[in-house]
């Protein structure tokens, strides 16, 4: 893999999005150089181990409130992008400032609708006909950074939160790797604090169907 784009993936749990990111790294010419988790027992770490990817785990409640150890190991692996894939903690502002415009997150809603938790149930409770996922840059506000890309699904009348989440997860597994690819190829990039896609200011999210 020539001139691969180095990324670090942060997880907290099962790591299904991490698995899809790893599976597509050759296709999309990026490299998962490091996997970080705040849970030493996170099942998603098995995907990293199976693919000989370095891992780093840490205790969120330790005295290092600014995550300096995490910052240092990300620098050591020359990571160009930080990908939050089921990372269930809110990063401290100094960490976000250190890696400004280099942190992305996948969120299970069509942002700006439904930031935060329990998005699938909120979609059902509000009788929405469509649901989706968004990849966005991370800033100091919860799920409020610049939206890069989205994918959507139709909501079946018989769906519950669990079935809707599983249906959407399948689409997330395409959305996140492809968005990483767009950033790695500089098709999505920041210029003077404005986000561009294919050399034009990105005014609406990139819609990804597959």
VMD Tcl script that draws the C-alpha trace (Angstrom):
set ca {
  {0.00 0.00 0.00}
  {1.84 3.07 -1.24}
  {1.59 6.46 0.45}
  {-1.16 5.29 2.77}
  {-3.00 7.81 4.90}
  {-2.33 6.95 8.57}
  {-5.32 6.94 10.91}
  {-6.04 6.06 14.53}
  {-9.42 4.63 15.49}
  {-10.90 5.18 18.98}
  {-13.44 2.64 20.22}
  {-15.25 1.70 23.41}
  {-17.12 -1.48 22.56}
  {-17.73 -4.17 19.95}
  {-15.92 -2.35 17.17}
  {-18.09 -3.30 14.19}
  {-17.29 0.00 12.48}
  {-13.61 -0.60 13.23}
  {-13.87 -3.98 11.48}
  {-15.28 -2.33 8.35}
  {-12.56 0.33 8.44}
  {-9.86 -2.35 8.65}
  {-11.44 -4.46 5.91}
  {-11.49 -1.55 3.46}
  {-8.11 0.03 4.16}
  {-6.41 -1.43 1.10}
  {-9.31 -0.59 -1.18}
  {-9.32 3.02 0.01}
  {-5.57 3.48 0.50}
  {-5.48 4.39 4.17}
  {-3.78 2.54 7.01}
  {-5.08 1.89 10.52}
  {-1.84 2.53 12.38}
  {-3.27 2.43 15.90}
  {-6.45 1.47 17.78}
  {-7.16 3.17 21.11}
  {-9.81 2.21 23.65}
  {-10.89 3.46 27.04}
  {-11.99 -0.12 27.78}
  {-9.31 -2.77 28.16}
  {-11.91 -5.48 27.58}
  {-13.48 -3.89 24.48}
  {-14.31 -6.68 22.03}
  {-13.32 -4.45 19.13}
  {-9.68 -4.75 20.16}
  {-9.76 -8.32 18.83}
  {-10.06 -6.95 15.28}
  {-6.86 -4.95 15.80}
  {-5.02 -7.95 17.26}
  {-6.12 -10.21 14.40}
  {-4.67 -7.70 11.93}
  {-1.45 -7.00 13.89}
  {-2.46 -3.38 14.51}
  {-0.94 -1.76 17.63}
  {-3.40 -1.07 20.43}
  {-3.38 1.31 23.37}
  {-5.83 1.20 26.26}
  {-6.26 3.66 29.07}
  {-8.39 4.30 32.12}
  {-10.61 7.33 31.53}
  {-10.80 8.06 35.27}
  {-7.08 8.33 35.86}
  {-5.38 11.60 36.76}
  {-4.49 12.37 33.13}
  {-7.64 14.38 32.45}
  {-6.21 15.92 29.28}
  {-5.39 12.52 27.76}
  {-1.76 13.48 27.29}
  {-0.71 9.83 27.03}
  {-3.21 9.31 24.23}
  {-2.01 12.45 22.48}
  {1.60 11.29 22.68}
  {0.99 7.83 21.25}
  {-1.06 9.29 18.38}
  {1.90 11.52 17.52}
  {4.32 8.58 17.79}
  {2.34 6.70 15.13}
  {2.20 9.74 12.83}
  {-1.58 9.57 12.62}
  {-3.09 12.11 10.25}
  {-6.72 11.56 11.23}
  {-8.48 10.50 14.44}
  {-11.62 8.45 13.82}
  {-14.17 7.98 16.61}
  {-16.01 4.75 15.85}
  {-18.26 3.94 18.76}
  {-16.11 5.88 21.23}
  {-18.54 6.60 24.05}
  {-16.75 9.43 25.84}
  {-16.68 13.18 25.27}
  {-13.15 14.32 24.48}
  {-11.77 17.21 26.56}
  {-11.46 20.56 24.81}
  {-7.62 20.70 25.01}
  {-7.45 17.37 23.17}
  {-9.80 18.64 20.45}
  {-7.79 21.84 20.16}
  {-4.54 19.87 19.82}
  {-5.95 17.97 16.84}
  {-8.17 20.69 15.41}
  {-9.93 19.64 12.20}
  {-8.36 16.19 12.41}
  {-11.01 14.34 14.44}
  {-14.14 12.82 12.91}
  {-17.03 10.92 14.47}
  {-19.84 8.78 13.15}
  {-23.23 9.47 14.72}
  {-26.42 7.44 14.19}
  {-28.77 10.21 13.10}
  {-29.26 12.69 10.32}
  {-27.59 15.55 12.13}
  {-28.44 18.17 13.21}
  {-31.42 16.04 14.27}
  {-30.99 13.94 17.38}
  {-27.55 14.66 18.82}
  {-26.63 12.55 21.82}
  {-27.95 9.12 22.76}
  {-30.98 6.90 22.01}
  {-31.32 8.16 18.45}
  {-33.13 5.09 17.07}
  {-35.86 5.28 19.72}
  {-36.23 9.01 19.20}
  {-36.76 8.44 15.47}
  {-39.49 5.88 16.22}
  {-41.12 8.04 18.90}
  {-41.33 10.96 16.47}
  {-42.65 8.71 13.67}
  {-39.92 9.79 11.26}
  {-40.07 8.17 7.85}
  {-36.31 8.33 7.32}
  {-33.34 7.74 9.57}
  {-29.63 7.82 8.89}
  {-26.07 8.32 10.00}
  {-23.69 11.25 9.76}
  {-19.92 11.61 9.76}
  {-18.86 14.95 11.16}
  {-15.81 16.77 12.44}
  {-15.55 17.01 16.21}
  {-15.61 20.32 18.02}
  {-16.30 21.33 21.62}
  {-20.08 20.97 21.26}
  {-21.75 17.55 21.32}
  {-22.33 16.21 17.78}
  {-22.26 19.77 16.44}
  {-19.15 19.87 14.24}
  {-19.21 20.36 10.48}
  {-21.11 17.52 8.81}
  {-19.13 15.79 6.05}
  {-21.33 12.98 4.80}
  {-24.59 11.18 5.44}
  {-26.49 8.05 4.47}
  {-30.18 7.39 5.01}
  {-32.64 4.52 5.29}
  {-36.41 4.25 5.26}
  {-38.08 3.52 8.59}
  {-40.40 0.53 8.50}
  {-43.59 0.91 10.51}
  {-42.79 -2.32 12.33}
  {-39.26 -1.28 13.31}
  {-38.14 -1.09 16.90}
  {-35.00 0.61 18.17}
  {-32.95 -2.60 17.97}
  {-33.95 -3.57 14.44}
  {-33.57 -0.01 13.19}
  {-30.10 0.22 14.70}
  {-29.02 -3.03 13.01}
  {-30.38 -1.85 9.66}
  {-28.54 1.44 9.93}
  {-25.28 -0.14 11.11}
  {-24.96 -1.95 7.79}
  {-24.96 1.44 6.05}
  {-22.53 2.94 8.55}
  {-20.03 0.26 7.56}
  {-19.89 1.80 4.08}
  {-20.25 5.45 5.07}
  {-17.32 5.76 7.46}
  {-14.56 4.05 5.40}
  {-15.55 5.96 2.26}
  {-15.50 9.26 4.14}
  {-12.02 8.48 5.48}
  {-11.00 7.81 1.88}
  {-12.33 11.22 0.76}
  {-10.29 12.95 3.47}
  {-7.17 10.89 2.75}
  {-7.37 11.80 -0.92}
  {-7.80 15.50 -0.04}
  {-11.18 15.55 -1.72}
  {-12.48 16.77 1.63}
  {-10.19 19.37 3.17}
  {-10.08 22.47 5.31}
  {-8.98 25.81 3.91}
  {-9.10 28.95 6.04}
  {-11.58 27.33 8.43}
  {-13.95 26.41 5.60}
  {-14.63 22.83 4.57}
  {-14.23 21.99 0.88}
  {-15.29 19.01 -1.21}
  {-13.69 18.65 -4.63}
  {-12.44 22.24 -4.44}
  {-15.86 23.74 -3.67}
  {-17.12 24.88 -0.28}
  {-19.20 22.08 1.23}
  {-22.63 23.59 1.88}
  {-24.61 20.36 2.30}
  {-23.49 16.89 3.42}
  {-22.13 14.48 0.83}
  {-24.82 11.82 0.38}
  {-23.53 8.27 0.16}
  {-26.02 5.64 -0.95}
  {-24.10 2.36 -0.79}
}
mol new
graphics top color blue
foreach p $ca { graphics top sphere $p radius 0.5 }
foreach p [lrange $ca 0 end-1] q [lrange $ca 1 end] { graphics top cylinder $p $q radius 0.2 }
display resetview
